[in-house]
Amino acid sequence: MDNKKSKKRFIISEQARSAAPEGAPPAPARRRPADPEKAAPEIARPGRSDSFAARDFSGLLGMQGFSETLLKSHFELYQGYVKAANTILGEFETMRKDNKLETPEAAELRRRFGWEFDSIRLHEYYFENLTKTPKPPDPSSRLFTRLNEDFGGFENWKKDFLAVGGMRGIGWAVVFHDELRNRLMNAWINEHDAGHLVGCTPILVMDVFEHAFMLDYGVKKAGYIEAFFKNLNWDVVTSRLP
């Protein structure tokens, strides 16, 4: 690093120090600080679309611990969320043309849209992190390293995650990455749209609505969770880490 860059960083550091209130504790540093001079990479995005399209997850049929009946029923439910979201988008467009965006009906649609949208995305995360050809997690992977750092080991993390998934009620158990603190954490999402951690990235997603397991396991959710873990695609989960 040349002297100009060193001087620039020193000045920025001194300015930040002088701007802090007297006696205030220092701001917590990330454990893996990003280089402030490194340009953010461009994000590759697919072409824009005016509607949602249901993805095909039929490749999961035949997965151990999940009957074909249950999976097809779950796929159909997911497709219903896609259809409902597209219907709402169409109704929004009609309301724009009719100048009815400030009506109670439009307000209710906006509330409903978040529920449908999140259900689509959560189901896609969920189906993506399952596979019918599972393999054990790699102890040398980046994921294991992070779980060791943030939970003190894989088994500690799993115990904590199982406690989240075993909670009473319907919802989702999710491993989030908190970008600001650069840490992994387990969390509960109630329904589809309540409990999301703002600014965090889903790393692993488990559906714990009754539709995800009752056809095969009845009220024995623990059996479903065990089957879920046996079929996790750890490569996909690891790839979601920033």
N, C-alpha and C positions, 0 to 999 in steps of 0.2 A: 504494500500500500504506500503511495507517495505521501509527501508531507502535506500537500493541500488537502487530501482526504482526511488525514489524521487531524489537522487543524479544524476542518469543518465539523467533524464528529465531536471534537472537544468543545467547540462553541455551542453546538446544539445541546450537549449534555449539561453545560453550565447554565444555559438559558432555562432548561427544564428544571434544574435544581433550584434556581433562584425564583421560579414562578410558583413553587410549592409553598403552601402555608407553613409558617414556622411551627415546628414541633410535629408536623404531619408525618406519618410513617411513609417510607418509600413505597412506590407502586410495585406490586409483585411482578417479578420478571418471569417470562415464559421459560420453561426448561429447555426448549429448543428455539431460541430466538431466530426469527428470519432476518436475513441481511437487508437492512433498510434501503440499500442502494440497488438491490436486485429487482429488475422490472418484473411485474406480475405477468405470468404467461397468458396468452390469449386463450379464451375458452372456446373450444370447437362446439358449435351448436348445429343441430339439424335444421333443415328448412322450416320456416314458420308455418304453423298450421292453425286453421280457424276452429278446429275441433279435436277431440280426443279420439284415439284409436286403441281398442283393446289389444293387448299383446297375447301371443299364443304361448301358453305354458303347458301344453299337452305332453311335452317331453317328460314331464314329471310322472305321468301315469306309469304304474308299476313300482313306484317307490315303496319300500318296505315300511309297514306300519301305517300306511294310508291306503284305504280302499279306493278303487276306481270310482265308486259311487260318491264317496266323500269329495274327492278331488274335482270331479266333474261338477258337483253341486257348488263347490267353492269357486271354480272358474266362472260358472254361470252368474254367481252373485257379483263377482268382480266386474263382469261384463255389464251387469245391470247398473253398477255405479258409473261406468263409462257412458252408458246410454243416458242416464239421468243428468250427468254433467253437461252433455251435449244439448239436451233438452233445455236446460237452464240458459245456456249460452244463446240458444235460439230465441228464448223468451226475452232475454236482455235486449237483443237486437230489435225485436218488435217494439219493446218499450221505448227504446231510443227514438225510433221512427215516430212513435205516437206521443213523444214527449211525456212519458209516464215514469221517468226514472226516480222521481221523488215520492212515489206513492207507497203506501204500506206494503202493497204486494211486491214491489221491487225490493224494498228493504228486507222482506222475509226471504226472497230469492237469494239475496247476497249472503244472508246468514246460512242458508241451505247449501250454497255453492261451496263454501269452505269444507263442509262436512263431506260432500260428494268428492271434491278434489282430493282431500287428504286420504279418503278411503281408497281412491285409485292408486295414489303414490305408495301408500303403506302396503297395499297388497302386492304391488310390483316389487318393492323391496323384499317382501316376505317370500314370494315365489322365487325370486332371483337367488336368495341365499339358501335354497334347498336343492338337493340333487339326488337322483336315484343311484348314483355311483359314488358314494361318499368315501372319503379317506380321512384318517386321523389328522388332527391339526398338527402342523409342523412346529416343534418346540424351538426351532431356530428362526422362525418367521418374525416379521416386524410386529405382528399381532401379539405373539407371545411376549415379546419384549415389552410392549406397551402394557399388557395385562400384569406383568411382573412389576412394572414401575408404579402403576396406578392402583393395583389391588393387592400387591404382595404375592402374586402367583395366580395361575390359571384356576386352580380349585377354589381359591378365595373368591375370585370373580364369579365363577359358576354358582357357588353357593348364594352369593348376593343376587345374581340374576334369577335363579330359581325362586328366591323369595319374592321377587317382583312378579314373576309369572304366576306364582301361586296365590297372589292376592285375590280376595273375593271380588266378584264383579266382572264386567266385560270390558275389554280394552286391548291394549298392546303393551308388550314388554320390549323395550328398545335400549340398545347400547348406543349412546350418543358420543360424538367427539365434540368437546367444547373448544372451539378454536382460540378463544381469548385466553383460557388457562392452559390450553394444550393438554387436556386430560380426557380420559374416557370415563363415562359414568353411566350407570343403569337408571332407567326412568320408566314411569308408567304413563301411558296415554289413555285417557278415558274416552270412550266412544272413538271418534276418529279425529276430532278437531279440538280437543281440550287436553292440555298438558304438554303440548310441544314445547321444547326448550329453544327459545329464539336464538338464532345464530349458530346452532349446533347441527352436525351432520349425522344422520342415522348410519350406523355401522353394521348393526345386526338387528333384525326385526322379527318378532314372534307374535303371531296372531293368537289371542286368547279369548276371542269371541266364541260362543258355543258352536257356531257354524263350522269352526275350524276343527272340531274334534267329536262332537256328540254323536254323530252317525256311527262312529267307530268305537268310541270309548265311553259313551253315556256321560255320567257326571264325574268319571275318573280322569280328571284333567292331568293328573300326574303322569298317567300312562302316555297321554298324548305328548306331553313335554319331553318325556324320555325319547319317544320316537322322533320328535323334532330334532333333538340334539344328535341322534344317530344319523340323520340325513342332512346335516348342515354342510354347505359348501364353503369350507374355510378359506379357499382361495378367493372366492368372491368377497367374503367378509373382509379379508386382509386387503384386498384391492380398494376397498372404500376408505381406508385410512388415508388422510392427507399426507 
